Structures are given as C-alpha cells and as structure tokens.
Amino acid sequence: MGKARQVKPDKLHKTGSNGKAAKTVTSAPPTRHKKAAPLVTLDEIYLKLFNLTPNAIAVFKPDGTICDVNDLFCQGSGYSREEVIGKTSRELNLFSQDVREKVIDAIAKDGCFRNMEVRHRLKDGSTVTSMDSGDLVRIGDEYYVIVVAQDLTNLKQIEEDLRNEHILNRAIIDNLPGLFFIIDENFRFLLWNDNFTLTTGYSAEEMKTMTALDLHPESRRRAAAERIKHGFLSGHFNHEENVVFKDGADCTLLITASRIPYDGKTCLIGTCIDITEKKKAQDQLKRFAANLEEANITLRVLMKHNKQEQKHFENKLQTYVNDLVMPYLDKLRKANLDERSKKYLRELENNLTGVLSPFLSNFQTLYKKLTPQEIQIVDLIGKGKCTKEIADMLNVAVNTVATHRNNIRKKLLV
C-alpha cells in the first residue's frame, strides 16, 4: 500500500479514535484594555469547511465502511447521515464493482486517485455521474479514505446539449440547397458542407489544404483576392464568381457571405448557388432577343417596302382610272342611252366600285369634289405637263385649262 498521509486526529470531524477532547484555537492572551476573543475549536472550523464545500465528501474506512458524510452528500444522494454512517459502500451499492476495484488498486499503489469518472447510484435508484478524487490518510492509529465527488450531471447535460446542437447544426448545414463555407483571412477553408465537396469534386482531405483562390483560374486570382479582402473589410460579400471545379468545368457561383468571429479568428461565412445553367439560359435569351430584334427590323423594312409598293400601285391605279376609265364613264352617262344600256352602265359602275374601293379610298376622298375633266388635268399636272400641253391633249383652249386649274386649286385648298 502506498505511503499514507499523516493527519492529526483533531483535523477530521468525528473521526478521532483516542477520545481526547478537541483542541481549541484562541486569540492572544487578553490585555488589560482588550476583551478576550471567543474560543473557536478546530472541530468547528473543519465542520464548517466540511459542509461549505461545493462538492460531496465521504469518509471511509479501508473496508468501505462509511464514517462520515457532508450535507451535500446527503442532499445529492437522498440518504440521511444516519442511514449511511456505519454502512459499507457495497451495502448501499453506491458504485459498481469495477469502480470499487479501480479505487482499491489506486489506493494500494499510490495512496490516492484523481479525477475518476464514476456513476453513483442514489437512494431512489437513479444514477448521477461525478468526478471523484480520494486520498488515504492516517488519523491517529487509524487509516481512512476521504473521497470528494464533483457532480457532473449539469456538465454532462451541457455536453449532451452541445453534442445535439452540433449534430443539428451539421444536419442543417449539410441539407442547405447550396454550397456552405467558412474561410479565414488567409482564405483557407475552415468548414464546408457535403454539397460543397459533391459539387466541386474536391474531397474533404483536399479541402483542408485549399484556399478559396484555388477555385479560380490563375489569371483571375488577383482580382478574386481583392474582392474577398474587400468583403473582410466591409463585412459583406455578394458577387458572381466564375470558378473552375476539379473536373475542369467552368461554372458561375452566386456567393453571399458575411464577416463573423469563428474559432478565435475573423472569418467569412457564406453560401454559394450554382447559377451556371441560369447564366446560359440568360445568354440564350439575350441572343434570342437580339435575333428577334433583327427579325423585327427586317420585318419593318419589308412592311415599309410593301407600303411603298402599295402606295405606288395605288397611285398607278388612280392614274389608270383617271386617264382610261373615268372619262369614258362620264361620256356614257351623258350619252342618250336606252334603259338596257343604262342598266349595264350602273352595273359596270357598281362592279368597278366594289373592286377598286379599297384602293381608291384616298383617291375618292381627295378628288370627290373634282369633275372628271378636272381629275384628268390634276393627273396630267402630276406628270409634269404644262398648261399648253394639257390643252392640246384634251383638245380645249389654253384659257379653259387655266380656268380649270384655278378651280382645282380652290377646291383642294378648302
């Protein structure tokens, strides 16, 4: 057995075996001008310390018999002092047999044991976990084992809560729809989710040795570094970045990040969304819009050309009707026709109107106030004929043509 520590019998509450009265501690002898200080026994001091300690304390004999326990032991275990004193740890089943053997071995070898995690059984049958330390001490002619137990129940619960929180946080991170990352000011990856490795093709081991710049081509790394540094300075990062994955694919990521303290460092925490397909679709849409605009321009040119041709056709048709049709219709109306011929003439006029009405709307609107001969003169003027030429062509006097021209001018200006 290891060397026991020598402790005077008056330094342990209720453990002395010689039956002597407890020593007392007194102040200096009273003087004539001072009152004597009250007597304080060492037993009283150690009793206070025994019960003021924040840990449970039990005093055992080498055979496991309990000699004394403090108040916190009773509160934690559910046993009263009377229920445990004189009983052995085995009888109360305070801890398992393997723990008992470890304690005995440690005491025999070193005279003490330190920070042993032990599950203790309470009076109600439940268990708690504590961190136990113990010393073998000699008091008078007797040996005792003093055990101090620190309750780890709250600490274990905190550890369990932290473990569950870590599991939950990891599950949230790994189930994010995009890529998640944390980088430090050296651009090194400190944390990432499964989507990051699956999307980029890099393994977790490779990510540990990489920086964010390794995802950029050599020619674009300096510019990328400047943007990331600005993100650290401003506290925010929001950019579209063209990166290269492990298989050489050139992709576009929309990256959003914020500055945070993490693991004692200033870091950027962020997410990435692969918008490569979206960018391709946008580019295709832009090309389609450009092609559509070209088609619209071509269509407008064709429509303008068709309108010009239509206008030319209308003008030509108006001239044809004016020169070749209207004069004859006018003469036929003035001729002394029989009823049958008049009927044919009306039918001819109706058919001609039905066929030409879409083209002659402008013509009829413009020339509805003019007489047939005035219409002839307008057409000849449009062809560049002078008054004398018109008179010769119509076989009328020059003055007649001049009179018609004045009338035409007045009618068109009204």
C-alpha positions in Angstrom: 0.0 0.0 0.0 1.3 3.5 -0.8 2.5 5.8 1.8 -0.4 7.3 3.8 -0.6 11.0 4.6 -0.3 11.9 8.3 -3.2 13.9 9.6 -3.6 14.9 13.2 -6.8 13.5 14.7 -8.2 16.9 15.6 -8.4 17.8 11.9 -11.2 15.4 10.9 -14.8 15.8 12.2 -16.0 12.8 14.2 -13.1 10.6 13.1 -10.8 10.7 16.2 -10.3 7.4 17.9 -8.4 8.4 21.1 -11.4 10.0 22.8 -9.4 13.1 23.7 -11.1 16.5 23.9 -10.8 18.6 20.7 -8.1 21.2 20.7 -9.1 24.9 20.6 -7.8 27.9 18.9 -7.6 31.1 21.0 -6.5 34.6 20.3 -3.6 36.2 22.1 -3.9 36.5 25.9 -6.2 39.3 26.8 -4.7 42.5 28.0 -6.0 45.0 30.4 -7.5 47.2 27.6 -8.8 44.4 25.3 -11.6 41.9 25.5 -10.8 38.2 25.2 -11.7 36.7 21.7 -14.3 33.9 21.8 -12.8 30.4 21.7 -13.1 28.6 18.3 -12.3 24.9 18.2 -10.6 23.2 15.2 -13.5 20.8 15.1 -15.9 23.7 14.5 -13.7 25.2 11.7 -13.4 21.9 9.9 -17.0 21.1 10.3 -17.9 24.4 8.6 -15.4 23.7 5.8 -16.7 20.1 5.6 -20.2 21.3 4.9 -19.4 24.5 3.0 -17.5 22.8 0.2 -19.5 22.7 -3.1 -18.7 19.0 -3.5 -20.0 15.9 -1.8 -17.5 14.4 0.7 -17.5 10.9 2.3 -15.0 9.4 4.8 -14.5 5.7 4.5 -12.6 3.1 6.5 -10.3 0.9 4.4 -13.0 -1.9 4.4 -15.5 0.5 2.8 -17.5 1.4 6.0 -18.7 5.0 5.9 -17.6 7.1 8.9 -19.0 10.5 7.9 -20.5 12.4 5.0 -21.2 16.1 4.5 -24.5 17.9 3.9 -24.1 18.0 0.1 -23.6 14.2 0.0 -27.0 13.8 1.8 -28.7 16.3 -0.5 -27.4 14.7 -3.6 -27.8 11.0 -2.7 -31.1 11.2 -0.9 -29.7 9.4 2.2 -29.7 10.9 5.6 -26.4 10.9 7.6 -27.9 8.3 10.0 -28.8 6.0 7.0 -25.2 5.8 5.7 -22.9 6.0 8.7 -21.8 2.5 9.6 -22.9 1.1 6.3 -20.5 0.0 3.6 -20.5 1.3 0.0 -21.2 -2.2 -1.1 -24.3 -2.5 1.1 -25.6 0.8 -0.3 -24.5 -0.1 -3.8 -23.1 3.5 -4.2 -21.0 2.4 -7.3 -20.2 -0.6 -9.4 -17.8 -3.4 -8.5 -15.4 -2.4 -11.3 -15.1 1.1 -9.9 -14.6 -0.3 -6.4 -11.7 -2.4 -7.7 -10.1 0.5 -9.5 -10.3 2.7 -6.4 -8.7 -0.1 -4.2 -6.0 -0.7 -6.8 -5.2 3.1 -7.0 -5.2 3.5 -3.2 -2.9 0.4 -2.8 -0.5 1.7 -5.4 -0.4 5.5 -4.9 -2.3 6.2 -1.7 -4.8 8.3 -3.8 -6.7 8.5 -7.0 -7.6 11.6 -9.1 -10.4 12.6 -11.4 -12.1 9.3 -11.8 -15.4 9.5 -13.7 -17.9 7.4 -11.6 -21.6 6.7 -11.9 -23.1 6.7 -8.4 -26.4 5.1 -7.5 -28.8 7.3 -5.5 -31.3 6.2 -2.9 -34.2 6.4 -5.4 -32.3 4.0 -7.8 -31.3 6.7 -10.3 -27.7 7.4 -11.1 -25.5 10.5 -11.5 -22.1 11.0 -12.9 -19.4 12.6 -10.8 -15.7 13.2 -11.0 -14.2 11.6 -7.9 -10.8 12.1 -6.2 -9.6 10.4 -2.9 -6.8 10.2 -0.5 -5.7 7.6 2.1 -4.9 9.5 5.3 -3.8 8.4 8.8 -5.6 9.8 11.7 -4.0 8.7 15.0 -3.6 5.0 14.6 -6.4 4.6 12.1 -6.4 4.9 8.3 -9.3 6.5 6.4 -10.1 7.2 2.7 -11.5 10.7 2.1 -13.4 10.9 -1.2 -14.5 14.2 -2.8 -17.1 13.9 -5.6 -17.9 16.7 -8.1 -21.3 16.3 -9.6 -21.0 16.3 -13.4 -24.7 16.0 -14.1 -25.1 19.5 -15.3 -21.8 19.4 -17.2 -22.8 16.2 -18.8 -26.2 17.7 -19.8 -24.4 20.7 -21.3 -22.1 18.4 -23.2 -25.1 16.4 -24.4 -26.9 19.6 -25.4 -23.8 20.8 -27.2 -23.4 17.5 -29.0 -27.1 17.5 -30.0 -26.7 21.1 -31.2 -23.6 20.2 -33.2 -25.5 17.3 -34.8 -28.5 19.6 -35.6 -26.3 22.4 -37.0 -24.3 19.9 -39.1 -27.6 18.4 -40.4 -28.8 21.9 -41.3 -25.6 22.8 -43.0 -25.4 19.6 -45.0 -29.1 20.0 -46.1 -28.7 23.5 -47.4 -29.6 23.6 -51.1 -26.4 25.4 -52.0 -22.7 25.3 -51.0 -21.8 26.4 -47.5 -18.3 27.5 -46.3 -16.3 29.4 -43.7 -12.9 30.8 -44.7 -10.4 32.7 -42.6 -8.4 35.8 -43.5 -5.8 33.6 -45.3 -8.7 32.4 -47.5 -8.4 28.9 -46.0 -11.5 26.7 -45.7 -12.3 26.0 -42.0 -15.8 24.5 -42.6 -17.9 23.4 -45.5 -20.9 21.2 -46.2 -21.3 18.0 -48.1 -22.8 19.9 -51.1 -19.5 21.8 -51.4 -17.4 18.6 -51.9 -20.1 16.9 -54.1 -20.4 19.9 -56.4 -16.8 20.9 -56.7 -15.5 17.4 -56.8 -12.8 18.0 -54.2 -12.6 15.6 -51.2 -12.6 16.7 -47.6 -8.9 16.0 -47.3 -8.2 18.2 -50.3 -10.4 21.0 -48.9 -8.3 21.1 -45.7 -5.2 22.2 -47.8 -7.1 24.5 -50.2 -7.9 28.2 -50.2 -10.8 30.0 -51.9 -8.4 31.2 -54.6 -7.7 27.6 -55.7 -11.2 27.6 -57.2 -10.2 30.5 -59.6 -8.0 30.2 -62.7 -4.5 31.7 -62.2 -5.4 34.6 -64.5 -8.3 35.7 -62.3 -6.9 35.0 -58.8 -5.6 38.5 -58.1 -8.9 40.1 -58.8 -10.7 37.5 -56.8 -8.4 38.1 -53.8 -9.1 41.8 -53.9 -12.9 41.2 -53.8 -12.5 38.8 -50.9 -10.3 41.3 -49.0 -12.9 43.9 -49.5 -15.5 41.5 -48.1 -13.5 41.2 -44.9 -13.1 45.0 -44.7 -16.8 45.8 -45.4 -18.2 42.8 -43.6 -20.2 41.7 -46.6 -19.5 39.9 -49.9 -22.0 39.5 -52.7 -20.6 38.6 -56.2 -21.0 36.3 -59.1 -17.7 34.4 -59.4 -16.5 32.3 -62.3 -14.8 29.3 -60.8 -13.3 26.1 -62.0 -14.2 22.7 -60.4 -11.9 19.8 -60.1 -13.0 18.2 -63.4 -12.2 21.5 -65.2 -15.7 22.7 -65.6 -16.0 26.4 -65.7 -19.0 27.4 -63.6 -20.6 30.5 -62.2 -21.4 30.8 -58.5 -23.5 33.5 -56.8 -21.7 33.9 -53.5 -23.2 35.7 -50.4 -21.1 36.0 -47.3 -20.7 38.0 -44.0 -17.9 38.6 -41.6 -18.1 36.7 -38.3 -15.8 35.7 -35.4 -15.2 32.0 -35.5 -12.8 29.7 -33.7 -10.9 32.8 -32.4 -10.5 34.2 -35.9 -12.1 36.7 -38.2 -13.9 34.8 -40.9 -16.3 35.0 -43.7 -19.4 32.7 -43.6 -21.3 32.3 -46.7 -23.3 30.2 -49.2 -22.9 29.7 -53.0 -25.6 28.9 -55.5 -24.6 27.4 -58.8 -26.2 29.6 -61.5 -24.3 28.2 -64.4 -27.4 26.9 -66.2 -29.3 30.1 -65.3 -26.5 32.2 -66.9 -26.6 30.0 -70.0 -30.3 30.5 -70.2 -29.9 34.2 -69.8 -27.3 34.3 -72.6 -29.6 32.3 -74.9 -32.4 34.6 -74.1 -30.2 37.6 -74.9 -29.2 36.0 -78.2 -32.9 35.2 -79.0 -33.9 38.8 -78.1 -31.1 40.1 -80.4 -32.2 37.8 -83.2 -35.8 38.8 -82.7 -34.9 42.5 -82.9 -33.0 41.8 -86.2 -36.1 40.0 -87.4 -38.3 42.9 -86.4 -36.1 45.3 -88.2 -36.2 43.2 -91.3 -40.0 42.9 -91.0 -40.3 46.7 -90.6 -38.2 47.2 -93.7 -40.3 44.8 -95.6 -43.5 46.3 -94.4 -42.2 49.8 -95.3 -41.2 48.5 -98.7 -44.6 46.8 -99.1 -46.4 50.1 -98.1 -44.3 52.0 -100.7 -45.1 49.4 -103.3 -48.8 49.6 -102.3 -48.7 53.3 -102.5 -47.1 53.2 -105.9 -49.7 50.7 -107.0 -52.5 52.9 -105.7 -51.1 55.9 -107.5 -50.7 54.0 -110.7 -54.2 52.6 -110.3 -55.6 56.1 -109.7 -53.8 57.4 -112.8 -55.1 54.5 -114.8 -58.7 55.0 -113.6 -58.4 58.7 -114.1 -57.0 58.5 -117.6 -58.7 55.5 -119.1 -61.9 54.8 -117.2 -63.4 57.9 -115.7 -63.6 59.9 -118.9 -65.5 57.1 -120.7 -67.8 56.6 -117.8 -68.6 60.2 -117.8 -69.3 60.3 -121.5 -71.5 57.3 -121.3 -73.6 58.9 -118.6 -74.1 61.9 -120.8 -74.9 59.8 -123.8 -78.5 59.2 -124.8 -78.6 55.5 -123.7 -81.6 53.2 -123.7 -82.7 51.7 -120.4 -80.9 48.5 -121.1 -77.6 50.3 -121.7 -78.1 52.5 -118.6 -78.6 49.3 -116.6 -75.4 47.9 -117.9 -73.6 51.2 -117.1 -74.9 51.1 -113.5 -73.8 47.5 -113.1 -70.4 48.4 -114.5 -70.0 51.3 -112.1 -71.1 49.1 -109.1 -68.6 46.3 -110.0 -65.8 48.8 -110.6 -66.5 50.4 -107.2 -66.6 47.1 -105.4 -63.2 46.0 -106.9 -61.4 49.4 -106.5 -62.9 50.8 -103.4 -60.1 49.5 -101.0 -57.5 51.2 -103.3 -59.4 54.3 -104.2 -60.4 55.4 -100.7 -57.7 58.0 -100.6 -58.3 58.9 -104.3 -62.1 59.3 -103.7 -61.6 61.3 -100.6 -59.1 63.6 -102.3 -60.9 64.0 -105.6 -64.5 63.7 -104.6 -65.0 67.5 -105.2 -63.5 67.5 -108.7 -65.2 67.0 -112.0 -63.9 64.2 -114.3 -62.1 66.7 -116.6 -60.5 68.4 -113.5 -59.3 65.0 -112.4 -57.7 64.5 -115.8 -56.0 67.8 -115.5 -54.7 67.0 -112.0 -53.2 63.8 -113.3 -51.5 65.5 -116.2 -50.1 68.2 -113.9 -48.7 65.4 -111.7 -47.0 64.0 -114.8 -45.3 67.4 -115.3 -47.4 68.6 -118.3 -47.7 72.4 -118.8 -51.0 74.2 -119.5 -50.5 74.3 -123.3 -49.6 70.6 -123.4 -52.7 69.8 -121.4 -54.9 71.9 -123.7 -53.5 70.2 -126.8 -54.0 66.7 -125.2 -57.6 67.5 -124.2 -58.3 69.5 -127.4 -59.5 72.5 -125.4 -58.4 76.1 -125.3 -55.5 77.2 -123.1 -57.7 79.6 -121.2 -60.1 76.7 -120.4 -57.3 74.7 -118.9 -56.2 77.8 -116.9 -59.7 78.2 -115.6 -59.8 74.5 -114.6 -56.5 74.8 -112.7 -57.8 77.8 -110.7 -60.9 75.9 -109.8 -58.9 72.8 -108.8 -56.7 74.9 -106.6 -59.7 76.4 -104.8 -61.4 73.1 -104.3 -58.2 71.4 -102.9 -57.4 74.2 -100.5 -60.9 74.2 -99.0 
